[in-house]
């Protein structure tokens, strides 16, 4: 399914002052921002938003009161929790056994413990309530420890230097028409903040469930949940905080099936250590990641990735037939016993790479499969970071170990900053629409395919280093206009099912050693107008750029050469123009740079091979297999 290219917002982390005060009217509330993320993803199509614009966008996500952490005990309503009998002097609090119910607006200071009880907020739906947790321990054997039954918005502040513990015993009994299934269960907007700590343990169900928006602006959180860690409907918005989450499903999950503009995730900062049997962070809508430090293990890591089945020589991405030739280009000199040009080299021949087609329209939490009997079954999604809408990454440090994709979007992905380190059992980065990289550092150490965009992969900047069991870059169209990209691929190094264009940047490809794939592979045309590119690989499917190119490019059959040997381009005077080493054995080289001019002569040294060519035209050597 074709999608329009969504514009994304480039952003940076900002400093925000924490405000003090405990009265129920302190701070100001900004207008409702549930739909703000749709506005953000329509801004900054050229990825050049200013820091000032970013600060305004972030401010629209978090109100002053969301960031308010100070309080005066003398102005708060005190609630003392105790198994022997909880106590409170206010008529706005009712106590029945170990159930404490707050019925009116205000700021409530809680301390003490309940071994089998809960705090319930049941007010008018236009009322805001604030809870200060001051060393609280609440366990509910059969319900939520904190249950927001009705309110406009609830703020939970973790008092400084306090440890707070909330838990569920492993069952949830029906108490009303709400399906309570978490330790903190909120039917209203919920904000968590403060500088203390909160431990949440859900032996069954989720850690925190919210039916509207969840905002977190600070605090330390340790969440262990049998199902999802943080699970909500309209949005998850995090300004700061320290999060350790172990979850039986997704660690952070936002999903709204009724409104595609909601169900979004917006993270401006924080530290995240997430271990999930499902996805690390998942959104049914858009996701914006501005900053933060993330260590995510999803589905047990890349070693639990799905096996990929063979399709035969050439794979899914290329139209070429195996055994393509290099019909032009001089033979390397002084190579005794060399096979005829273009014939597969025995020393490099191996089984064709495995290829697997993936269908678009993937479900958010569970992915549908068909059994041998034709019945639908469900498999758990195990991606590191996943958005059903657009995914924008503009900063932060990410270490991702995922059984499936590292970063995934069912729409577009835009990376304009950050440090991304990915080991995945499937694609390192995958978008059903377009993948755009304009800045940042990306290291993909393990993947089936490195970066895949169903519609387009656009590399405009940044530094990318990737290793893949199949294609390095794969898309309907691939454009490289900037950046520094290094690819080590067992399949095609760069595989375009349409056009492949290079206008800038530096690109180095250690391609396949088997003749079923090529260092470069394209369907219709390949054009180079600028930049540097060296692609080394097998000779059977080797291709060069096409005649529409305005920059010189040379394709040579070098014979079998060892990994780590120098590939050097020199001009007629002997001046070295380029030098690089392939990480794998190779038998052909494509080399292009702005210094290659028509009418001039150049010498290419590749391991034991040395060839001098004269550029009678801008393109020297082409492949029979495709894309001539």
TAQUI-V452434 format. One record per residue. N is the residue number from 1. NEAR is the number of other ideal C-beta (glycine too) atoms within 8 Angstrom. D_CENTER is the distance of its C-alpha to the mean C-alpha in whole Angstrom. Layout:
{{N | NEAR | D_CENTER} {N | NEAR | D_CENTER}}
This chain:
{{1 | 5 | 21} {2 | 4 | 21} {3 | 10 | 19} {4 | 4 | 20} {5 | 9 | 18} {6 | 13 | 16} {7 | 9 | 17} {8 | 16 | 14} {9 | 15 | 15} {10 | 14 | 15} {11 | 13 | 16} {12 | 10 | 17} {13 | 8 | 18} {14 | 9 | 22} {15 | 4 | 24} {16 | 9 | 26} {17 | 5 | 29} {18 | 9 | 30} {19 | 11 | 33} {20 | 7 | 36} {21 | 10 | 38} {22 | 12 | 38} {23 | 8 | 40} {24 | 8 | 39} {25 | 3 | 39} {26 | 9 | 38} {27 | 10 | 35} {28 | 6 | 34} {29 | 6 | 32} {30 | 8 | 30} {31 | 3 | 30} {32 | 4 | 28} {33 | 8 | 24} {34 | 10 | 23} {35 | 9 | 22} {36 | 10 | 21} {37 | 13 | 18} {38 | 9 | 19} {39 | 8 | 21} {40 | 12 | 18} {41 | 15 | 16} {42 | 7 | 19} {43 | 12 | 20} {44 | 11 | 20} {45 | 7 | 19} {46 | 4 | 20} {47 | 12 | 18} {48 | 6 | 21} {49 | 10 | 21} {50 | 6 | 23} {51 | 7 | 23} {52 | 6 | 25} {53 | 11 | 23} {54 | 15 | 20} {55 | 9 | 23} {56 | 8 | 24} {57 | 13 | 21} {58 | 14 | 20} {59 | 8 | 24} {60 | 8 | 24} {61 | 12 | 21} {62 | 12 | 23} {63 | 9 | 27} {64 | 10 | 30} {65 | 12 | 30} {66 | 12 | 27} {67 | 16 | 27} {68 | 15 | 31} {69 | 12 | 31} {70 | 9 | 35} {71 | 14 | 38} {72 | 9 | 42} {73 | 8 | 43} {74 | 4 | 46} {75 | 8 | 45} {76 | 12 | 42} {77 | 12 | 44} {78 | 10 | 44} {79 | 14 | 43} {80 | 9 | 44} {81 | 14 | 43} {82 | 10 | 45} {83 | 9 | 46} {84 | 3 | 49} {85 | 6 | 49} {86 | 13 | 46} {87 | 8 | 48} {88 | 11 | 47} {89 | 5 | 50} {90 | 7 | 48} {91 | 3 | 49} {92 | 8 | 46} {93 | 13 | 45} {94 | 6 | 46} {95 | 11 | 46} {96 | 5 | 47} {97 | 5 | 47} {98 | 10 | 44} {99 | 9 | 42} {100 | 16 | 42} {101 | 12 | 41} {102 | 14 | 41} {103 | 8 | 42} {104 | 7 | 42} {105 | 7 | 40} {106 | 11 | 40} {107 | 13 | 39} {108 | 14 | 39} {109 | 12 | 39} {110 | 12 | 39} {111 | 10 | 40} {112 | 11 | 41} {113 | 9 | 40} {114 | 16 | 40} {115 | 7 | 40} {116 | 9 | 40} {117 | 15 | 40} {118 | 14 | 37} {119 | 15 | 37} {120 | 11 | 37} {121 | 16 | 37} {122 | 8 | 39} {123 | 12 | 39} {124 | 7 | 40} {125 | 8 | 37} {126 | 4 | 37} {127 | 10 | 37} {128 | 11 | 35} {129 | 15 | 35} {130 | 13 | 34} {131 | 13 | 34} {132 | 14 | 35} {133 | 15 | 34} {134 | 9 | 36} {135 | 10 | 36} {136 | 14 | 36} {137 | 10 | 36} {138 | 15 | 36} {139 | 14 | 35} {140 | 15 | 36} {141 | 9 | 37} {142 | 8 | 36} {143 | 12 | 34} {144 | 13 | 32} {145 | 14 | 33} {146 | 15 | 32} {147 | 13 | 33} {148 | 13 | 32} {149 | 10 | 35} {150 | 10 | 35} {151 | 15 | 34} {152 | 9 | 33} {153 | 10 | 31} {154 | 15 | 31} {155 | 13 | 30} {156 | 14 | 30} {157 | 13 | 30} {158 | 15 | 30} {159 | 12 | 33} {160 | 6 | 33} {161 | 5 | 34} {162 | 12 | 34} {163 | 7 | 32} {164 | 13 | 32} {165 | 11 | 31} {166 | 15 | 31} {167 | 14 | 31} {168 | 19 | 32} {169 | 10 | 34} {170 | 6 | 33} {171 | 8 | 34} {172 | 11 | 34} {173 | 6 | 37} {174 | 5 | 38} {175 | 6 | 39} {176 | 5 | 39} {177 | 2 | 37} {178 | 8 | 34} {179 | 3 | 32} {180 | 11 | 31} {181 | 10 | 28} {182 | 15 | 27} {183 | 18 | 28} {184 | 14 | 28} {185 | 13 | 28} {186 | 15 | 28} {187 | 10 | 29} {188 | 15 | 29} {189 | 12 | 27} {190 | 16 | 26} {191 | 14 | 25} {192 | 14 | 25} {193 | 15 | 26} {194 | 14 | 28} {195 | 8 | 28} {196 | 14 | 29} {197 | 11 | 28} {198 | 14 | 27} {199 | 12 | 27} {200 | 15 | 26} {201 | 13 | 27} {202 | 16 | 27} {203 | 8 | 29} {204 | 10 | 28} {205 | 12 | 26} {206 | 14 | 23} {207 | 17 | 23} {208 | 16 | 23} {209 | 12 | 23} {210 | 13 | 24} {211 | 9 | 25} {212 | 12 | 24} {213 | 11 | 22} {214 | 15 | 21} {215 | 14 | 21} {216 | 16 | 21} {217 | 14 | 22} {218 | 12 | 23} {219 | 14 | 24} {220 | 9 | 24} {221 | 15 | 22} {222 | 9 | 23} {223 | 17 | 22} {224 | 10 | 23} {225 | 18 | 23} {226 | 7 | 24} {227 | 12 | 21} {228 | 15 | 19} {229 | 17 | 19} {230 | 14 | 18} {231 | 14 | 19} {232 | 16 | 20} {233 | 10 | 20} {234 | 13 | 20} {235 | 15 | 18} {236 | 14 | 16} {237 | 13 | 17} {238 | 14 | 17} {239 | 17 | 18} {240 | 9 | 19} {241 | 14 | 20} {242 | 8 | 20} {243 | 11 | 18} {244 | 8 | 19} {245 | 18 | 18} {246 | 10 | 19} {247 | 18 | 18} {248 | 9 | 20} {249 | 11 | 17} {250 | 15 | 14} {251 | 17 | 14} {252 | 14 | 13} {253 | 17 | 14} {254 | 18 | 15} {255 | 12 | 17} {256 | 12 | 20} {257 | 5 | 21} {258 | 3 | 24} {259 | 7 | 22} {260 | 9 | 19} {261 | 9 | 19} {262 | 13 | 19} {263 | 15 | 17} {264 | 16 | 14} {265 | 17 | 12} {266 | 13 | 13} {267 | 15 | 13} {268 | 16 | 15} {269 | 10 | 15} {270 | 14 | 16} {271 | 8 | 16} {272 | 11 | 14} {273 | 8 | 15} {274 | 17 | 14} {275 | 9 | 15} {276 | 19 | 15} {277 | 9 | 17} {278 | 17 | 14} {279 | 16 | 11} {280 | 17 | 10} {281 | 16 | 9} {282 | 18 | 10} {283 | 17 | 11} {284 | 13 | 14} {285 | 17 | 14} {286 | 17 | 12} {287 | 16 | 9} {288 | 16 | 10} {289 | 15 | 9} {290 | 15 | 12} {291 | 11 | 13} {292 | 15 | 13} {293 | 8 | 13} {294 | 13 | 11} {295 | 8 | 12} {296 | 18 | 10} {297 | 11 | 12} {298 | 18 | 12} {299 | 13 | 15} {300 | 9 | 17} {301 | 12 | 14} {302 | 11 | 15} {303 | 7 | 18} {304 | 9 | 18} {305 | 11 | 17} {306 | 7 | 19} {307 | 4 | 22} {308 | 9 | 22} {309 | 6 | 25} {310 | 7 | 27} {311 | 9 | 28} {312 | 8 | 30} {313 | 7 | 31} {314 | 12 | 29} {315 | 17 | 26} {316 | 7 | 24} {317 | 12 | 23} {318 | 16 | 27} {319 | 5 | 30} {320 | 13 | 32} {321 | 6 | 35} {322 | 12 | 35} {323 | 8 | 37} {324 | 16 | 37} {325 | 9 | 39} {326 | 17 | 39} {327 | 8 | 43} {328 | 6 | 43} {329 | 13 | 43} {330 | 7 | 45} {331 | 9 | 45} {332 | 15 | 44} {333 | 7 | 48} {334 | 6 | 49} {335 | 10 | 47} {336 | 4 | 50} {337 | 3 | 49} {338 | 7 | 46} {339 | 8 | 45} {340 | 4 | 46} {341 | 10 | 43} {342 | 11 | 40} {343 | 7 | 41} {344 | 11 | 39} {345 | 12 | 39} {346 | 6 | 40} {347 | 6 | 38} {348 | 15 | 35} {349 | 8 | 35} {350 | 5 | 33} {351 | 6 | 32} {352 | 12 | 30} {353 | 13 | 26} {354 | 10 | 24} {355 | 13 | 23} {356 | 9 | 21} {357 | 6 | 20} {358 | 6 | 18} {359 | 5 | 19} {360 | 8 | 17} {361 | 7 | 17} {362 | 9 | 16} {363 | 8 | 16} {364 | 10 | 14} {365 | 12 | 15} {366 | 9 | 18} {367 | 9 | 18} {368 | 9 | 21} {369 | 8 | 23} {370 | 7 | 27} {371 | 8 | 29} {372 | 3 | 32} {373 | 4 | 35} {374 | 5 | 33} {375 | 6 | 31} {376 | 7 | 28} {377 | 8 | 26} {378 | 8 | 23} {379 | 8 | 20} {380 | 11 | 17} {381 | 15 | 14} {382 | 15 | 12} {383 | 15 | 8} {384 | 18 | 6} {385 | 17 | 4} {386 | 15 | 6} {387 | 16 | 8} {388 | 12 | 12} {389 | 16 | 12} {390 | 15 | 11} {391 | 17 | 7} {392 | 16 | 9} {393 | 16 | 8} {394 | 15 | 11} {395 | 12 | 12} {396 | 14 | 11} {397 | 8 | 11} {398 | 14 | 9} {399 | 8 | 10} {400 | 17 | 8} {401 | 11 | 11} {402 | 21 | 10} {403 | 15 | 13} {404 | 14 | 11} {405 | 14 | 8} {406 | 17 | 6} {407 | 17 | 3} {408 | 16 | 6} {409 | 17 | 8} {410 | 12 | 12} {411 | 14 | 12} {412 | 15 | 11} {413 | 16 | 8} {414 | 13 | 10} {415 | 17 | 9} {416 | 12 | 12} {417 | 11 | 12} {418 | 13 | 11} {419 | 8 | 11} {420 | 15 | 9} {421 | 9 | 10} {422 | 18 | 9} {423 | 13 | 12} {424 | 20 | 11} {425 | 15 | 14} {426 | 14 | 13} {427 | 14 | 11} {428 | 16 | 8} {429 | 18 | 7} {430 | 16 | 8} {431 | 17 | 10} {432 | 13 | 13} {433 | 16 | 14} {434 | 12 | 14} {435 | 16 | 11} {436 | 12 | 12} {437 | 15 | 12} {438 | 13 | 15} {439 | 9 | 15} {440 | 14 | 13} {441 | 9 | 13} {442 | 15 | 11} {443 | 9 | 13} {444 | 18 | 12} {445 | 7 | 15} {446 | 9 | 15} {447 | 16 | 14} {448 | 12 | 16} {449 | 16 | 14} {450 | 16 | 13} {451 | 17 | 11} {452 | 15 | 12} {453 | 16 | 13} {454 | 9 | 16} {455 | 13 | 18} {456 | 12 | 17} {457 | 14 | 15} {458 | 12 | 16} {459 | 16 | 16} {460 | 10 | 18} {461 | 9 | 18} {462 | 14 | 16} {463 | 9 | 16} {464 | 15 | 15} {465 | 9 | 16} {466 | 17 | 15} {467 | 10 | 17} {468 | 17 | 17} {469 | 10 | 19} {470 | 15 | 20} {471 | 18 | 19} {472 | 17 | 17} {473 | 15 | 16} {474 | 13 | 17} {475 | 15 | 18} {476 | 9 | 21} {477 | 13 | 21} {478 | 14 | 20} {479 | 12 | 21} {480 | 16 | 21} {481 | 11 | 22} {482 | 10 | 21} {483 | 13 | 19} {484 | 8 | 20} {485 | 14 | 19} {486 | 9 | 20} {487 | 17 | 19} {488 | 10 | 21} {489 | 19 | 21} {490 | 9 | 23} {491 | 16 | 23} {492 | 20 | 23} {493 | 18 | 22} {494 | 17 | 21} {495 | 17 | 21} {496 | 16 | 22} {497 | 10 | 24} {498 | 9 | 25} {499 | 12 | 26} {500 | 14 | 25} {501 | 12 | 25} {502 | 17 | 25} {503 | 10 | 27} {504 | 8 | 25} {505 | 14 | 23} {506 | 9 | 24} {507 | 15 | 23} {508 | 11 | 24} {509 | 16 | 24} {510 | 16 | 25} {511 | 17 | 25} {512 | 15 | 27} {513 | 9 | 30} {514 | 14 | 31} {515 | 13 | 33} {516 | 14 | 31} {517 | 20 | 28} {518 | 19 | 28} {519 | 18 | 26} {520 | 16 | 26} {521 | 17 | 26} {522 | 18 | 26} {523 | 10 | 28} {524 | 6 | 30} {525 | 9 | 30} {526 | 15 | 29} {527 | 12 | 30} {528 | 15 | 30} {529 | 9 | 31} {530 | 8 | 30} {531 | 17 | 28} {532 | 10 | 28} {533 | 16 | 27} {534 | 14 | 28} {535 | 15 | 27} {536 | 16 | 29} {537 | 18 | 30} {538 | 19 | 32} {539 | 14 | 35} {540 | 14 | 35} {541 | 18 | 32} {542 | 18 | 32} {543 | 18 | 32} {544 | 15 | 33} {545 | 11 | 32} {546 | 11 | 34} {547 | 6 | 37} {548 | 6 | 36} {549 | 14 | 34} {550 | 6 | 36} {551 | 13 | 35} {552 | 13 | 36} {553 | 16 | 35} {554 | 18 | 36} {555 | 15 | 36} {556 | 17 | 38} {557 | 13 | 38} {558 | 14 | 39} {559 | 12 | 40} {560 | 7 | 38} {561 | 14 | 37} {562 | 6 | 35} {563 | 10 | 32} {564 | 6 | 32} {565 | 11 | 35} {566 | 9 | 35} {567 | 17 | 35} {568 | 10 | 37} {569 | 14 | 38} {570 | 11 | 41} {571 | 10 | 43} {572 | 7 | 47} {573 | 4 | 48} {574 | 7 | 45} {575 | 6 | 43} {576 | 8 | 40} {577 | 10 | 37} {578 | 11 | 34} {579 | 7 | 33} {580 | 8 | 31} {581 | 8 | 30} {582 | 13 | 28} {583 | 7 | 27} {584 | 11 | 29} {585 | 11 | 32} {586 | 18 | 32} {587 | 13 | 35} {588 | 15 | 34} {589 | 14 | 33} {590 | 17 | 32} {591 | 15 | 32} {592 | 15 | 32} {593 | 13 | 33} {594 | 7 | 34} {595 | 6 | 37} {596 | 16 | 38} {597 | 7 | 41} {598 | 8 | 43} {599 | 6 | 47} {600 | 10 | 46} {601 | 9 | 46} {602 | 14 | 43} {603 | 12 | 43} {604 | 18 | 40} {605 | 10 | 40} {606 | 17 | 38} {607 | 10 | 39} {608 | 9 | 42} {609 | 14 | 42} {610 | 11 | 43} {611 | 14 | 44} {612 | 9 | 45} {613 | 13 | 44} {614 | 7 | 46} {615 | 15 | 44} {616 | 6 | 46} {617 | 7 | 43} {618 | 11 | 40} {619 | 12 | 38} {620 | 13 | 40} {621 | 11 | 39} {622 | 11 | 37} {623 | 17 | 36} {624 | 9 | 38} {625 | 15 | 35} {626 | 13 | 33} {627 | 13 | 33} {628 | 7 | 36}}
